[in-house]
Amino acid sequence: MRFDQKRILTTASLSLSPDIKQGQKRGSMLILKNIPNQTYLTIDKNQWRILQHFKKPTTVAEIVPGLILNRNCPPLRSLYELILKALKARILVDGEEPEGHVKAVNWSWKISGKFSRILGIGFILFGIATPWLTPAAIELPGYPWEVLIGIGLISAGLSIGYVLAASVMRGMGCEVYRPQIHWKTLIPHFRVDIEDSHMGGKECEFVVALSRMAPLFLLSGLCNIYYPALDYAMLLGLFYVTQPFFDSPALGLCSALFREVRLSTTHDFLFVQNRLLWAVINAKVKFVEKKYLFLYAIFTILWLAIIFACNLHIFNINGAALLAEFYHSGKLKILSLSLLGIVGGLVLASAFLGLWIVLKNIYRFIQSVRVKRKQPFQGIDVQNFSRQLIIDELSKSSLFENCGPETLVKIADAVKVKEVERKTFIIEEGATDDTFYHLLSGKVEVIKELPSGRFDRIAVLENGDSFGEIALLQNIPRTRSVRALGKSILLSLSRKDFERILLRSLGAEKIQEILQKRAFLSRIPLCRNWHPQALQRFASLSLMNNYSSDEVVVHAGQSNQFFHIVCEGAFKVTKKKATLAKLKTGDFFGEISLLQNSASTANVVALNECKSLSVHKREFLRFIGKDFFIGLQFEKISSKRLQRPIFPLQGRSFETVDAC
């Protein structure tokens, strides 16, 4: 089943299906079933509490902030996997519940689990003990019809086993599905779908597996007593039901006795981020059941050894002599070398796989940190700029991309092309000139003069950036200086034309938001890979705040209500008078206390006059809830800073879900 994961995890309105049944609890685990569709989902208690948020139709983006505020948010990968698995199993529905198409049969026979357990164990003991108690040796079939009878008895034993299993399931409150004759197999037989036995718990799974095995053991014992010529055929049937592969009764018995219940969110991943190779391998290593695998390996070895020993006995072959002959013929060395080659091949394959994973992740890391820089504007004479060329360049800028064709034509007619050399001051702090600039080619730096006379770089602007709007919008002298870092080509627009064209088209608030916020966000590493819509949404949510030197922005031990990105100046992080870190332009702080809904553990103090983009806690949590890639990004960053996973959290919160 394929999903539009972006829609499902952001805007889709999901709700709990009304046709859900809970199976028997297994410790902290429970199995949910969609009755009409016969689909299952294994979850824990916390995941069930999360799914209950969908009793009324709601979106995933709406529940994420509440989970964080209540401090019961699981790792986001696990949360998104849960939503997709629940949707696939029809526990959650997207819109109306689809019509069910799987109906349970009206199975009238019922057997209690306790009686079936006693009966099954008795039949198996009878089948095992009979060869030891009867003097007759196991015989091979002497006639073709004896082979056919043996196959018929095996088919009958398998069929009776499924009939008993279905009766046990009904006796223990489970449903029976899809009764049919299974033809596409070596031994045709009657069978039913026993998957619903999971709803009855481990006791039901154990008795069902036992019931499937018992009839063949009973028939094998009876044949050993009354018709020894069928012994070998029945022995093959016993090996078939006890084989440790495929969906055998013996494998079901081992699983019921020794295997832990697996959460649906820990395997067969649907969420795209969980299907990355490193994530799949990590999950297989993390959730491997070492005890079960050890017991399964012992069982497999014993099964193979018993088959080997039985066949040696039946065909009257001296095992020691066979081994000695095998050794003296030199074939043992060939076998040893072959096994060594296989083991060596597996080791090399594992090494190459590990190397490939490492190289793939290195490549992805390099790709993620590469800055997609705009190509410099080259090869055109400044004196020969055409109107269309200017329009084409302006339309690539975030400021002008929403301007209509008529507005772009007006701007192209009004601007002047200007070329400046390296270290030329385009704007000087405190000046009162009335010009707005757009950078076509080159780089410029925004600087502030310190009391010592030294210049402090605030930002570096590149192709497509604009500057100089603050003085025009607020009618004040220049607040910063702008200096060319190399030969640059600029478009300049006078105050009169700026107000006549741009202000009338976009508005002062829109211009300030785009130039000061969105343009800044697009340049810093945190937001470099964000979707343009996410940049625009964050820019509209954020406020530009100013701080004076030594002002405390975040107080240790107090509830923090904002996420901050440093725009200008520098901050220091202190704890018990010790400085832990210094934050500069593009750095950010406050996200850990917001995601943990806890008090801040350190102070953040402005080192000089500073600016930050700040987003309130409520809006920040909603923002990361609406974009799961950004949510995963902040979870990863916070976990790295904490040196442990930030989710899940336990304990009481400062606020309730209603606060979000």
N, C-alpha and C positions, 0 to 999 in steps of 0.2 A: 504494500500500500504506500502510495506516494502522497506527501503533503506539501503544501506551500508553507514551509516552516516559518518564513518571515511573517506571513499573515496570521498563522496559528498562534505564534508566540507574541504577537503585538496587538493586532486589531480584532481578531476573531472572538466572537462572544461564545463561550463554552459553558456547558452546564452538565451536571451529573445526570446520567441516565436513570429513569425511574425503574428500570428492570434489572436492578443489581441484587445479587445474593451474596452473602458472606459465608465463606467456608469456616471450618473449625480453626480457631486460633492456634498458632504454633509458637508459643513464647511471645515475642514481640511482632511476629509475622502473621499476616492473614492473606487469604486468597479471595479476590473478588471475581464474580462471574456475571457477565451479561447473559441473562437467561435466553432471550430469543436468538442470539447469535452464537451461543456456546463459545464465548471467548473469555480468557482468564487473565488476571493481573495479580502478581505477587508483590505485596508492598509491606512496609512496616507501619507502626502506629503513627509516627510523625507524618509519613506520606499520606496516610488516610486523613489526618487532620487537615493537610493541605488541600486534598481533593474536596473536602467538605466546604471549602470556600466557594465552590461552584454549585452549591445548592440552588442559588439563583444565577441566572446567566450573567457572566462577567468575563473580563479579559485577563490574560496572564499579566499584562502590564499593570492592571489595577490591583492585583493581589501582592505583587512583589514588594511595594513599599510597606504594606501591612505586615508581611512576614519579617521584614528587616526590623521594623519598629517593635514587634513583639519578640524579637531575638530568637525566632525559631525558623530562620531561613536556612535551608540546606545549601550545599554547594550549588551554584547556579547551573552547572552542567547537569547535575543530578536532577535539579528541579525541571529543567527543560526536557530532559529525557523522560521524566515521569509524565509530563503533560502529553508528549507525543505517544508514549506507550499506552497511556490511559485512553487516548483518542483512538488508537489502533484497536484496542480491546473493547471499544464501545462503552467503556466506563464513563468517559466524557463524550459528549456529542457536540458537534458543530452545527447548530441549528436544530432541526427536527430529528428525532430518533429514526434511523432507517428501519424499514420493516425487517423483522427477523425471518430467517429462512431455514433454521435448523430446529427440528422438533424432536423431543425425546419420545422414545417408543413406550407404549403401555406394557411394560414388562411386569407380568403378574406374579412371577415366582420371587419369593423373598427368603433369604437365609440369614440368620443372625451371625454377626461377626465372630462371636465366641464359639458357636457350634462349628462354623467353617474352619476356624483355626485348629480346633481339636481334630476335626476330620482330616484336614490337610496334612497336619503333622503325622497323624496315624498312617495315612496312605504312603507318605514319603518314607517313613521308617519301615513299613512293610516292604516296599520296593527295594530298599537298601539291604534289609536283613535276609530276604528270601534266598539270594545266591549263596549266602554263607551257611544257611541252614539246610539247604537241599544238597544231596550228594552229586547230582548231575552237573556235568560241566556245560559251559555255554556252547551251544551248537550253532553252526552256520546253516542257512537255509539250503535244503537239498533240491528243491524244485522251484520253478519260476512262480507257480501260484502261491508258494509260501512267501515269496518276496512281496507279491501283490497284497496278500493278507496282512503282512507286516506294515506295509504302507497304509493300508486301510485302518489298521489299529492305531497307528500314529496319528492319522487324520482324525479318527474318532476321539482319541485322547485330547488332542488340541481343541477340538470342538467342544467336548464336555467341559474342558477347563474354562473356556470362555463363557459357557452357559452358567457354570458355578460362579465365575467372577461377576457376571451381570446380576445374578441373584443376590450375591453378597452386597454389591453396590446398592441395590434397591433396599435390601434389609438395613443398610446403614445410612439411608436417606439421600443417596446420590442418584443421578439420572443415567439412563442407558441410551446411547445414540448409535445410529448406523449399523444395525445388524445386517450381515451380508455373508455370502460365500466368497472367500478370498481365493480366487483362481490363479492369480499371477504369482505363484510361488511353487517351490519344488513339491510341497505337500499341500494340496488344496484342503481347506477346512473352513468351518464356520467361525466367525469372529464378530466382536462388537467393539465400539470405541470405548475404552476404559479411562479416558483422560479425566472424566468427572470424579474419579476416585480421589483426586487431590483435594476435593472439597470436603471429604470425610476425614482428612487428617492422615498422619503416618500409620495409624492402626488400620485404617481402611486400605491404604496402599499395600501394606504388608499382607493382609489377608487376601486381597485380590491377587497379588503375585503368587501367594501360596496356593490359591485355588486353581490357578492356571497350570501349575506344575503337578499337583497331586494326582490327577487321573492317569497320567502316563506312568507314574511310579506304581500305581495300583495295577494297571494292565501289564506292566513289565513283571511284577511279582507273580501275577496269575499265570502268565505265559511260562515263567520259569518252572512253575509247579506242574502245569497241565500240558504245555506244548513247547518243550525246550528248543524246537527247531526255529521258533520265532524270537529266541532270546537276543540274537545279534541285531535284528531289525529294531527291536524295542530298545536295545542299548543305544543305537544311533538316535532314536527318538529322545532318550534321556539326555544324551549329549547336546541335542538341539535345544531343549528347553532350559538347559543349564549353561549354555554358552554365554560368555561375558561380552558379547557384542550385540549390536543392533538393539531391538526392543524385546529382549528375551525376559521370561518370568524371573530367572535368576538375577538378572541385572536390576529388575524392578525390586526384587527382594533386598538386594544389597543397598540400593538407593534408599529404600524405606527404613532400613536399619541404621545405616551409617552416614548417609549424605544429608547435609544441612539444606534447608530451603533456600533457594537462590532468589534474590530480589530481581524483579524484571528489569530494573534500571542498571544492572551490572553486567549485562551481556546482550548480544544481538542489537547493537546500538542503532538508533534512528537519528538522533540529533547530529547534525553535520559535524560539529566540533568534536564529538565523541568518536566519530568514525575515522579520524586521522590515525595513521598507522601507529604512531607512538602512544596515542591514547588507548587504542585497542590492546596493544601489548602490555601497557601498564595495568590495564584493568584485568587482563588474564593473569598477570603475576600477582596482583593485589588480592584477587578474589579466588585464587586457586585453593582447593580443599586438600591439603597435604595428607591428612589422615585418611580420607576416602580414597585418594589416589594410591596410597600405600597399600591399603586393604584390597583395592581393586587389582593392583599388580600381583599381590600374593594369590588372590583368587584365580587370576588368569593363568599364572604359572602352575598352580595345582590342577586346574582343569586340563591343561595341556599334558601334564605329567600323568594324570589318570588315564587319559585317552591313550597315551603311549604305552603305559603299563598294561592296560586292558587288551590292547591289540597284540602285544607280545605274548600275553597269556593265551589268548584265543587261538592264535596261529602257532602256538608252541615254539616260540623263538627265544633262544637264550640271550638275554639282554647283555650280559657280561661278555659273551663270546662275540656278539655283534659289534660291541664297542671295541673289543680288542682287534677284530678284523678290520674295522674302520680305521683304527689307529695305525696298524701295520701297513695298510694300503697307502698311507700318506694323505688320505682325504681329510684327516683331521686338521692337518696343517693348512690345507686349502680352505677348509671351513673357517679356521681361525683367522687366516689372512683376509678372507671375505668379510667376516664380521668386523675385523679391525678396519678394513676399508670403508665399510658402511658407517661405523662410528666416526672415523676420521672425516668422512664426507658430511655427516651431520654437524660435526664441530665446525668445519669450514663454512658450511651453509649458514650456520648460526652467526659466525664471525662476519661473513659478508652481509648478512641481513642487518646485524648491528651497525656495521660500517655504513651501510646504505641509509639507515635511519638517522645516524649522526650527520652524514653529509646532507641529507634532505632537510634536516632541521637547521643546519648552518646556512644552507641556501635560503630557506624561508626567513631566517633572521636577517640575513643581508638584504633580502628584498624588502623586509618590513622597515629597515632603518634607512634605506636609500631615500634621499631627498629628490623628488621629481622637480628639478629646477627648470624654469622656463628658459627657452633658448633666447640669447640676447638678440636684440634687433640690430641686424648688420646689413651692410652692403647697399644702403640707400643714402643718397645725398640729402642732407638736412634741408637744403634749399628747394628740393623738388618733391616735397611731400604733397600727395594729392588728397583731395577730400575723401575719396573712397578708401585710401590707405589708412587715413586717420580713423574713419568710421570702423573699419575692420579691426584695428587695434583696440579701440575703445570698447567694442562689443565683447572682447575677451575678458574684460575686467569685471569683477563682482559688483562694483558700484554701478556700472553702466549696462549690465546685461539685461536689466528689466526695463530699460528706457526704450521707448518706441522709436521707429525709424526716423520720424520727424524730429524728435528730440536729439538724436545722434547727429543728424544733419546740421541742426542749429549749433550744437557744440563744436562740430568740425569746422564750421564757418567762423566761430568766435575764438577758437584757441590759437595760440602762437607757438611755434616750434622753437625750442631753445636748446643749445648744446653747451655743456659746461665741462671744464677740465677737472682733473683729479685735484682734491683738496679745496675746491671752490665752495664757498659758503653760499647756498641757495637761499636759506632763511637764517636770520640772526636773531637770537633770543632778545626780546624787548623791543624789536623793531615794530613799526606800525604799517608795513606795506600790506596791500590788499589783493594778494594773488593766491590762487588755488593751483596746485601742481599735480600732474599725472606722469608717472615715470614709464617711459617707453623702453628704454634700454639702459643697462648699467646698474650700479648699486649706489645707494646713499645711506648715510647713517644719521640717526636722530640722536642728538647729544645735549647734555645739560651742563652748564658751567657751574662748578663747585666754588665755594668761597675761597678756596686756595688758588683758584685760577685754572685748575686742571679740568679737563672735559671728561665727563662720565657718559659712556655710550648707553643709550636707552634701548635702541632697536636698530636693525638693518632692514631697509626696504629694497625690494627688487622689482623686476619688470611687472607692470600691471598694477602696482600699488599707487595710492594717491596720498597726498599730505597737504597740510596748510589749511584745513577746513575749520579747525577750532577757533582761530582768531576771527574768521569770517562769520561763523555761526554765533559766537558769543560777543563779537565786537570788542575784542581785547587785544593788547599787544601780543606778539609772538611769545609762546611759553617755552619753546625749545628751539635749538638751532638745528639746521639740516645741512650736511656737508657731503659732497660727492666723494665716493671712494675710488672712482675711476672715471674715465670719460663717459658721460651720460647724456641721454637725449630726453628732454622733458616737453610736455605740453602745458602751457600756462593759460589760466582763465582769470579774467579780472573779476573783482567783487560784483560789479554791475551785471556782468554776464552770468556769474555764478548764481546770483539771486534771481535773475530773470529766467534762466533756463532750468538749472538743477533744483533750486528750492521749490520752484513752482511745480516741477515734475515729480520729485521724490519726497520733498518735505525734509525739514531739518532733522527730525528724530530718526528718520530712515537713513539719512546720510551718515549721521553720527554712529548709528548702530553698525552699519556695514563697514565703515572705514576704521572705526576704533575697536570694534569687537570682533566681527567676523574675519576681517583681514588679519588681525592679531592672532586669532585662534588658528587660522589656517597655516600659520608659520611655525607654531610651537610643536615639539615632538608628540605631546599628549594627543593632540587633535589632528595630526597630519593625515591619518587614514580614515577619518570620520567622513561619512556621507555629507554632501553639501546641505541636505535638509537637516541633519543633526547639528551641523555648525550653525545654521540659521536659527534653529530652535534654541540652542544653548545661548546664542548671542542675545536673543529676545528675552530669555529668562534672567540673564545676569545683569548686575548693576555695577557701575564703575565707582569704586570707593577710594577716597584719599585718606592717607594716614600721615601724621606728623612723626618726627623722629622720637624714638623711645616709647611710642604708643603701643600698648599691649592689645593685640588683636584677638588672641585666644588665651584664655586663662586656664591653667592646670587645675583639675578637680571640679571644673564647672562644665555644664552641658553646652556643647558647641552647636550653633544653629546654622552655620554657613560652610560651604565649600569655596575655597579661594584659589585663584590662579594669579601669580605675581605678574603684573604688567610693567611696572617701573620700580626702580629702587631695589632694596634688599631687606630681607627679614632674617632674624636668627631664631632658632629653636632652642629653648633652654629648659633645663630640669634641675631643680635644686642648685641654682646659680651656675651650673655647668652648661656650656654651649655644646649642643649636640650636632647642629648643622646650620648652614647658612643657605638661604633660598634666594635665587636671583630670577630674572625675567624668564618666564616659561615654566618655572617650578610651581608646585601646587601643594596645598595642605588642607587638612580638615576632613578628608574623605573617610579616614579610619573611624573616627568617633561617630560620624554620620551612619556608616554601615554597621557599626556595632551598637548604635543607639546608646552610647555610654559617655561618661565624662572624658574630657581631654586629659591626657597624661603629661602634657608639657605646655609651656608657655610659648607663644609666637609673638615676637616683638619687632617692630619696625626699626631698622638701623638708621634710616634717614627718611626724607619725604618719599612716600611710596604710594603706588596705586595697585589695586587688585580688582579683578573681575570676581564678583561674589554671587553665589546662587544659594538661595535659602534651602534648608534641609528638605522641606516638603517638596519643592520643585526639583531638587537634585535627585531624590529617590524616585520620583515619577519619571524623570528624564532617563535614568538608567533602566527603569522598568520597561520603557517603551522601545528600547533598542538593546537587544540581548547581546550583540557584539560589544557594545560599549560597557554593558554591565559586566561581562566576562573580563574586559580589559581592566576595569577598576577592581574587580575581585582579585585578579592576578597581581596588580600593583600593590594592593593593600596586604595581600598574603606575603609578598616578597618583603615588604617593609617590616611586617610583624615576625617574619621568619617562621611562620606557621599558617595554616589555612585560616582565613578570617571567618569562614562559615564551616560548620554550623556553630551557633552560639546558644548558650543556655542562661537562665536567670531572668530576673525581672527587668522590665524596660522603664525608661523615663516617661514614655508617652504611650497612648493607646493607638489602636489602628485608626480610630476616628480622627486622630490628629493629622492624618495624612489624606 
